Amino acid sequence: YSTALRLSELAALDLTDLDLTAGTLIVRCGKGSRQRVVPLGDVAIAALLDYLQNARRYFHRRPGVEALFLAATHCGSTGNRLSKASIREIVRNASRAAGLDRPINPHQVRHACATHMLRAGADLRHIQQLLGHARIDTTEIYTQVDVSDLADVLARSHPRCKPQHS
């Protein structure tokens, strides 16, 4: 969530793309073959450390596979790179476990990250860099005002919409 990676970028990550000391990862297989460095938040760093120290060592390691995230089956690990389909299923299962009304997909997680950052005051150029967009107009879709947000702002801030105190 905190990296807003595309599904294909996440699936393509290798161990060598991760620098936990610097708190970054390198996206080498970005859209349009663009490479970028993405900062990791504290929660992501802690989760990755836990995965690397406690879970990943139980996965079979196939020679030549340098994938960060390895696949597993009900019978054990395959030693192969985690597929995009498996990542979709993990996100779908996590959304169900979280009690969401409907399952979500990885692109919705990416979109949510960008939207939440914008709502919290992040500069559009920073969001563009995080998302790996070549053009700012691609990122500007996140600036479109949601009607429910507008209704909330109107109710809180318009003098005729505020409750009258007697």
N, C-alpha and C positions, 0 to 999 in steps of 0.2 A: 504494500500500500504506500509506504513512504517514498519509494523510489519511482512510482508511476511508470514502471517498465511496461513495454508492449509484451504480449504473450511470447512472441518469437524471440525477443531479446532475453527474457527470463530463461526460456528453454535453452538458449545458446550459451549461457554463462559457463565459464570454466573456472576451476580453482584459481588459476593465475590471474583472473580478472578481479579477484577480491583482495582488498588491502584493508584488513581490519585495524591495523595500527593507524593508518591515515583516515579510516572511516569512510572509504570510498570503494566504488567498483567501476570498472571500465566496461562500457557497452561497446563491444567491437563490431557487432552485427546489427547496428541500427538501420532504420529505414533509409534507403538511398545510399547504403554503405557508409554512412557517417558514423564516426566514432565519437563518444563523449564520456566524460567522467561524471559520475553521479554520487553525491554524498549520501551516506547512510545515517539514519537517526539512531539514537541510543537503543530504542526498542529493537530495531532491525539488527543492530550489532549484537545485542544480547541473544537474540533468537538464532542468529547465524553461529555464534560461538557455541551455543548449546547443541545445535545440529552437528557442527564439526567435531566437538569433543565427545558428545554422548550418543548420537544416532548414526552418523555417517560411517563410523568405524565398523558397524555391523553389516554394512552393505558389501556385497561381493564387488571387487574391483577388477574390471576387465582391462587387460593391458591396452594402452593406447587411448582409453577413454578418460579424458580430463574434466569431464562435466562436474560442475558444482553440485547439482542435484541429480541423484541417481534414482532409478526406477526400482520398484519393488512389486512383487506379486503376493498372492496369498500363501505361496509356497516358499517365499524368500526373495532375495534381491536378484536382479538380472545382471547388474553391473553396467547396464546401458544408461544413457542419458534419459532423464525424465522427459516424456513426450508432451507436446502441447495438449493433446487430448487428456492426458493424466492430470496436467495442471488445471485444465478446465474442470475436471471432475473434483479435484481437491477444493477448488474455490466454491463449486456448487454445493458440495457436502458441508463446507464450513458455513455457508450462508444458511443452510437448513439447520445446522447445529446451533447457530446464533438465533434461530427463531424468526428469521426474516419471512415476510409474507410470501415472497417468491424467490426462487434461486437466482443468483447473480452470476455474471461471467467476468473473466479477468479484465476485459475492456471497461466494464462498469467500475471496477476497482480503480483503474487508471484515471477514469473520468472523475470519480469521487475525490481522489487525491488532489487533482488540479482545481476542482471546484472549491474544496475546503480551503486550499491555500489562498485562492483568490478572495474568498469570503473573509479570510483572516487578515487580508491586507497585503498579500505578496504582490510584488511587481509582476506585470504580465511578461516582461522580458525574462525574468528568472524562471517563471513557469514554462516559457518557451524553451529555455535551455534544458530544464529538467526533463521535459517531454521529448526533446530531440526534434522539435519542429524546425524545418528549414526557414519557414516564413511565419511572420507574426500573425498574419491573417488566419492561419490555421489554428493558432492558439486563441484568437479572439472569440471563438465560439463559446468559450467559457464565460465571457462577459455578458452574454445575453441574460437579461433579467428574467428569473423565474416568476411567474404570475403569483404564486403563493408567497414568495419572498416579498414581492411588491405589496401584496395585501397586508402582510404583517407589518411592514415598514409604515404603510399608510395608517394602519390602526394605532401604531405606537406614536407617530409623529405629527399627523395632521390635526390641527386644532379642532376641526369639526367632527373628527372621528374618535377623539378622546372622550372618556366618560366625564360628564359634568359633575363637579362637586357642589353640593348645596350647603 
